Amino acid sequence: MRVDIKSKAEIGRMREACRMSAEIRDICARAVAPGMTTGEIDDLVTAYCEKHGVRASFHNYEGFPGHLCVSLNDEVIHGIPSRHRIIMPGDLVKTDVGVCVHGFNGDTSRTVMLGVTDPEVVRLVETTKACLRAGIAACGPGVHLGDVGYAIQKVAEDAGFGVVRDWIGHGVGRTVHEDPEVPNYGKPGTKLVLKPGMTIAIEPMITMTKRGEQTDVLENGWTVVTRDRCLSAHFEHTVAITDDGCEVLTVPADYP
């Protein structure tokens, strides 16, 4: 494992990539509406990147065909945008997007509740936000990644929800996926020790049921779903470890 330590100048370049990633993330989230297709959300990312002369980090990444991931309901991550996938009232819509600027990437996601009234579904989404807050709060120099994962896991499991184990957070920077792995579960005092200059994507993927922690990949080779087809929620920020804590780079955002 080789973890890339960024200089202050390099984190400055990442800050711009992350700011733009956050901007298009929130543009997509505000646009989500019943009757639109997930392909139309992809169009927003394409238009944004063309306007600003930047590249969508996910497009053609290991062959992924979309410019962002749009995952609905029981889809955890990596939903492929489609002209045939219509968003319906009551859907949980997860948009996951990154932009590459000056050789550095951002990575961020959020879950939109489209007319959801079920209090348990609302609680799932709010708990996932709280998991992200807990993971970020745990970050800092000298902290083990096991401490970060434990903070996320405790919030989710104390609320009675499941934590996906098959898919986890990761380093981000010159590529959209780098070392180290950043699990959403763990034991305090274990795994890699965080150091200033590390940049990681913290992304809790929380499921309505404990059995939902187990996942499958659909025949398209990309889309990850809960095995029991329960609902899931997903939020993500890119974070830089600093000398005295951490900085969330994918802001502004109305969460956590």
C-alpha positions in Angstrom: 0.0 0.0 0.0 1.3 3.4 -1.0 -0.5 6.4 0.5 0.1 9.6 -1.3 0.8 12.5 1.1 -0.1 15.8 -0.6 1.7 19.1 0.0 -0.2 22.2 1.0 -0.1 23.4 -2.6 -1.5 20.1 -3.9 -4.3 20.2 -1.3 -5.0 23.7 -2.6 -5.5 22.3 -6.1 -7.7 19.5 -4.7 -9.8 22.1 -2.9 -10.9 23.5 -6.2 -11.7 20.1 -7.6 -13.7 19.3 -4.5 -15.5 22.6 -4.5 -16.7 22.0 -8.1 -17.6 18.4 -7.2 -19.8 19.7 -4.4 -21.3 22.3 -6.6 -22.4 19.8 -9.3 -23.5 17.4 -6.5 -25.9 20.0 -5.2 -27.1 21.1 -8.6 -28.1 17.4 -9.3 -29.7 17.1 -5.9 -31.8 20.2 -6.4 -32.9 19.0 -9.8 -34.2 15.6 -8.8 -37.9 15.4 -9.5 -40.6 12.8 -10.2 -40.8 11.9 -13.9 -37.2 12.8 -14.8 -34.9 10.0 -15.8 -31.5 9.3 -14.2 -30.0 9.9 -17.7 -31.2 13.5 -17.4 -29.3 13.9 -14.2 -26.2 12.6 -16.0 -26.8 15.4 -18.6 -26.4 18.0 -15.9 -23.0 16.7 -15.1 -22.0 16.7 -18.8 -23.2 20.3 -19.2 -21.4 21.4 -16.1 -18.1 19.9 -17.1 -18.4 21.3 -20.7 -19.1 24.8 -19.3 -16.2 24.8 -16.9 -13.7 22.8 -19.0 -13.2 20.0 -16.5 -13.6 16.3 -16.6 -16.1 14.0 -14.8 -14.0 11.7 -12.7 -16.2 8.7 -13.0 -16.7 8.8 -16.8 -14.9 5.8 -18.4 -13.3 5.0 -15.0 -12.6 1.3 -15.4 -15.2 1.4 -18.1 -18.1 3.1 -16.2 -20.4 4.5 -18.8 -21.9 7.4 -16.8 -20.7 10.8 -15.7 -22.0 10.2 -12.2 -23.6 7.3 -10.3 -27.3 7.5 -9.7 -28.6 4.8 -7.4 -32.2 4.4 -6.4 -33.8 2.8 -3.3 -32.2 -0.7 -2.7 -29.2 0.3 -5.0 -26.3 1.1 -2.7 -23.8 2.6 -5.2 -22.7 2.6 -8.8 -26.1 3.0 -10.4 -25.7 3.6 -14.2 -27.7 6.6 -15.5 -30.3 5.7 -18.0 -32.9 7.3 -20.3 -35.2 4.5 -19.3 -35.0 4.8 -15.5 -37.7 7.1 -14.3 -37.5 8.6 -10.9 -40.8 8.2 -8.9 -42.3 9.8 -5.9 -41.1 8.2 -2.7 -37.7 7.2 -4.2 -34.4 7.6 -2.4 -32.1 9.1 -5.0 -28.3 8.8 -4.3 -26.1 10.9 -6.5 -22.3 10.3 -6.4 -20.1 12.6 -8.4 -16.5 13.7 -8.8 -14.7 16.3 -10.9 -11.1 16.3 -12.0 -9.4 19.7 -12.1 -5.7 20.3 -12.7 -4.9 16.7 -12.2 -6.8 16.2 -8.9 -10.2 14.8 -8.1 -13.0 15.3 -5.7 -15.6 12.7 -4.7 -18.9 13.3 -2.9 -22.4 12.0 -2.7 -25.7 12.7 -1.0 -29.1 11.0 -0.7 -32.3 12.9 -1.7 -35.7 11.8 -0.2 -38.3 12.5 -2.9 -41.5 13.0 -1.0 -40.7 10.3 1.6 -43.0 10.3 4.5 -42.2 7.0 6.2 -40.5 8.0 9.5 -38.2 4.9 9.4 -36.9 5.9 6.0 -36.3 9.5 7.2 -34.5 8.1 10.2 -32.3 5.9 8.0 -31.3 9.0 5.9 -30.7 11.2 9.0 -28.7 8.4 10.7 -26.5 8.1 7.6 -25.8 11.8 7.8 -24.9 11.4 11.5 -22.6 8.5 10.5 -20.8 10.9 8.1 -20.5 13.5 10.9 -19.1 11.0 13.3 -16.5 9.7 10.8 -15.3 13.2 10.1 -15.2 14.2 13.8 -13.0 11.1 14.4 -10.4 12.2 11.8 -7.1 13.8 12.7 -3.4 13.2 12.8 -2.4 10.1 14.9 -5.9 8.6 14.6 -6.3 5.1 13.3 -8.6 4.3 10.5 -10.2 1.7 12.8 -11.2 4.6 15.0 -13.0 6.3 12.1 -14.7 3.1 11.1 -15.8 2.4 14.6 -17.3 5.9 15.0 -19.4 5.3 11.9 -20.4 1.8 12.8 -21.5 2.7 16.3 -23.9 5.4 15.2 -25.5 3.1 12.6 -25.8 0.0 14.7 -27.0 1.9 17.8 -29.8 3.1 15.6 -30.6 -0.5 14.5 -29.3 -0.2 11.0 -26.8 -2.2 9.0 -23.3 -1.1 7.7 -22.3 -2.4 4.2 -18.9 -4.2 4.5 -18.3 -5.2 0.8 -17.9 -1.5 -0.3 -16.0 1.2 1.6 -14.4 4.6 1.4 -10.9 5.2 0.0 -8.2 7.7 -0.6 -8.7 10.2 -3.3 -6.4 12.7 -5.1 -4.6 12.1 -8.4 -7.0 9.3 -9.1 -10.6 9.0 -7.8 -9.7 5.8 -5.9 -6.4 5.6 -4.1 -4.9 3.9 -1.0 -5.9 3.7 1.8 -9.1 1.7 2.2 -11.5 3.5 4.6 -14.0 1.0 6.0 -17.2 2.2 7.6 -16.6 -0.3 10.5 -13.7 -1.2 12.6 -11.9 -1.6 15.9 -10.4 1.4 17.7 -6.6 1.5 17.6 -6.3 -0.6 14.5 -5.5 0.0 10.8 -3.4 2.8 9.3 -2.5 5.9 11.3 -3.7 9.1 9.6 -1.1 11.8 8.9 -1.3 15.4 7.7 -1.5 15.6 3.9 -3.6 12.4 3.5 -6.9 12.9 1.6 -9.7 10.4 2.0 -13.3 9.9 1.0 -15.5 9.0 3.9 -18.7 7.5 2.7 -21.0 5.6 5.0 -23.4 3.2 3.2 -26.1 2.3 5.7 -28.9 -0.2 5.2 -32.4 -0.5 6.6 -31.8 -4.0 7.8 -28.8 -5.9 9.2 -29.2 -8.5 6.4 -29.0 -5.6 3.9 -25.3 -5.4 4.8 -24.8 -8.2 2.3 -24.8 -7.0 -1.3 -24.9 -8.2 -4.8 -23.8 -6.7 -8.1 -26.4 -6.7 -10.9 -25.8 -8.2 -14.3 -24.6 -4.8 -15.7 -21.4 -5.4 -13.7 -21.7 -2.2 -11.8 -24.8 -1.5 -9.7 -24.6 -2.8 -6.1 -27.8 -3.7 -4.4 -28.7 -4.9 -0.9 -29.1 -8.6 -1.0 -32.5 -8.5 0.7 -33.5 -5.5 -1.4 -34.0 -3.2 1.6 -33.4 0.5 1.3 -30.0 2.1 1.7 -28.6 5.6 2.1 -25.2 7.0 1.2 -23.4 10.3 2.0 -19.8 11.2 1.2 -17.3 13.9 1.7 -13.6 14.2 0.7 -11.5 15.2 3.7 -7.9 16.3 4.1 -6.0 15.5 7.3 -4.4 18.6 8.7 -1.9 19.3 11.4 -4.6 19.8 14.0 -7.6 17.9 12.7 -9.2 17.7 9.3 -10.8 19.9 6.6 -13.9 18.9 4.7 -13.0 19.8 1.1 -16.4 19.0 -0.6 -18.2 22.0 0.6 -20.5 23.9 0.5 -23.3 21.5 1.4 -26.4 21.5 3.5 -25.2 18.4 5.3 -24.0 17.0 7.5 
